[in-house]
Amino acid sequence: MRKSLILYLAIIIVILSFFNLFSTDKSDLEIFEGKLKKMGGEWFIISDGDFFQLNLAPEEFLKENNIILTSKEQFKTEGVIINEVINVYRIHTENSIVELRDVTGNPLWQEEKQIGHFHVNPKMCIGCQLCVSVCPTNAISMVHGRAIIDADKCIDCAICEIGNGDYKGCPTNAIKKQE
């Protein structure tokens, strides 16, 4: 009985991985242009009549890269919309493009807040999405076929890594707590 359950789960993981490889859009990121607005400590962009919150890097990282945001300024960025928030990968300035995230969506900055939180190794993640469905705070999303953990939402429950009873944790051990 147990062997057939393990085989069944393995088949499901392979099927989901296969589907995920072909269903994920791996083309260039979407470009957003518009005016910036800061509300409640969060940045938003008004683009073609749409209003999106921006998931940016910490202010210190932006300043280190000569990015100073001001309301009502024209703004151009590249990113992916996740739960109606633009996960910003690149910011376009007059002279350059500043990278905020790598191609898998992991941040290029180091935050004290991230130390101790969980992280996905994109080389080990097979895109099965099992961790997404069990995360109690919706801190895990899929970007380019790989799981990404939002450190701001993560509560360190470890369900994604080790499981919670029915779910036995990441089947490829791609999720680990950062030290």
C-alpha positions in Angstrom: 0.0 0.0 0.0 2.7 2.5 1.0 4.9 1.7 -2.1 1.9 2.2 -4.4 1.2 5.6 -2.7 4.8 6.7 -3.1 4.7 5.6 -6.8 1.4 7.4 -7.3 2.9 10.6 -5.8 6.0 10.3 -7.9 3.9 9.9 -11.1 1.9 13.0 -10.1 5.1 15.0 -9.5 6.5 14.0 -12.9 3.2 14.9 -14.7 3.0 18.3 -12.9 6.6 19.0 -13.7 6.1 18.1 -17.4 3.0 20.3 -17.6 4.8 23.1 -15.8 7.8 23.0 -18.2 5.5 23.6 -21.2 2.9 25.9 -19.5 5.3 28.4 -18.1 6.0 31.5 -20.2 9.7 31.8 -20.3 9.7 34.8 -22.6 10.9 38.2 -21.6 9.3 39.9 -18.6 6.4 42.3 -19.1 7.3 46.0 -19.3 5.3 48.6 -17.3 5.5 52.3 -17.8 3.6 55.0 -15.9 3.6 57.4 -13.0 4.7 56.5 -9.5 2.6 57.0 -6.4 3.4 56.2 -2.8 0.5 55.2 -0.5 0.8 53.8 3.0 4.5 53.3 2.7 4.1 51.2 -0.5 4.9 52.2 -4.1 2.4 51.9 -6.9 2.5 52.5 -10.7 -0.4 53.9 -12.7 0.1 52.4 -16.2 -2.5 52.7 -19.0 -5.3 53.2 -16.5 -4.3 50.2 -14.4 -3.0 50.6 -10.8 -0.4 48.1 -9.5 1.5 47.8 -6.3 5.3 47.3 -6.9 7.3 44.7 -5.0 10.7 46.4 -5.0 14.1 46.0 -3.3 14.7 47.6 0.1 15.3 51.3 0.0 19.0 50.9 0.9 19.6 48.6 -2.1 17.8 51.1 -4.4 19.9 54.0 -3.0 23.1 52.0 -3.5 22.1 51.6 -7.2 21.2 55.4 -7.5 17.5 54.8 -7.7 15.6 57.5 -5.9 11.8 57.2 -6.3 9.5 60.2 -6.2 5.7 60.4 -6.6 4.4 61.5 -10.0 7.7 60.7 -11.7 7.6 58.7 -15.0 8.8 55.2 -14.2 9.7 52.2 -16.4 10.2 48.7 -15.1 10.1 45.0 -16.0 8.5 42.4 -13.9 5.9 39.6 -13.4 2.5 40.1 -11.9 1.9 37.8 -9.0 -1.4 38.2 -7.1 -2.0 41.6 -8.6 1.4 42.9 -7.5 4.3 43.5 -9.9 7.4 41.6 -8.7 10.0 44.0 -10.1 13.0 42.4 -11.8 14.5 45.5 -13.5 14.2 49.2 -13.2 15.0 51.3 -16.3 16.8 54.7 -15.6 18.0 57.3 -18.1 21.4 55.7 -18.2 21.1 52.1 -17.3 19.0 49.1 -16.2 19.2 48.1 -12.6 18.7 44.4 -11.9 16.7 43.6 -8.7 16.2 39.9 -9.1 17.8 37.0 -11.0 16.0 35.1 -13.8 14.3 32.8 -11.2 13.0 35.7 -9.2 15.4 35.5 -6.2 16.4 38.9 -4.9 19.9 40.2 -5.7 20.2 42.0 -2.3 20.8 40.7 1.2 18.4 41.7 3.9 18.7 41.0 7.6 15.1 40.0 7.4 15.9 37.2 4.9 18.5 35.5 7.1 16.8 32.6 8.8 13.9 32.5 6.3 13.3 29.7 3.8 14.8 29.8 0.4 14.2 27.7 -2.8 17.2 26.3 -4.7 16.0 26.9 -8.3 18.3 24.2 -9.6 16.6 21.6 -7.5 13.0 22.8 -7.8 11.0 20.8 -10.2 8.0 23.1 -10.2 5.5 20.6 -8.7 3.7 23.4 -6.8 3.1 21.2 -3.8 4.6 23.8 -1.5 2.4 26.5 -2.9 -0.7 24.7 -2.0 0.3 24.0 1.7 1.8 27.4 2.6 -0.5 28.9 5.2 0.5 32.5 4.4 0.6 32.3 0.6 4.3 33.2 0.8 5.2 30.9 -2.1 4.4 31.6 -5.7 5.6 30.2 -9.0 7.8 32.3 -11.3 9.2 30.8 -14.5 8.3 27.3 -13.3 10.1 27.6 -10.0 8.9 28.3 -6.5 9.8 31.6 -4.9 9.3 32.4 -1.2 8.4 35.9 -0.2 10.5 36.6 3.0 8.0 39.3 4.1 5.1 36.8 4.2 7.1 33.7 5.5 6.4 32.9 9.1 9.1 30.2 9.4 6.5 27.4 9.9 8.7 25.0 7.9 5.7 23.2 6.3 7.2 23.8 2.9 10.4 22.1 3.9 9.4 19.3 6.2 5.6 18.9 5.8 2.6 18.9 8.0 1.3 15.3 8.2 -0.3 14.6 4.8 2.3 16.7 2.9 5.7 15.2 3.5 7.7 18.3 2.5 9.5 19.3 -0.6 10.0 16.1 -2.7 13.4 17.3 -4.0 14.7 19.0 -0.9 14.9 22.2 -2.8 13.6 24.2 0.2 16.0 25.0 3.0 16.2 27.5 5.8 18.9 30.1 5.3 21.4 30.4 8.0 
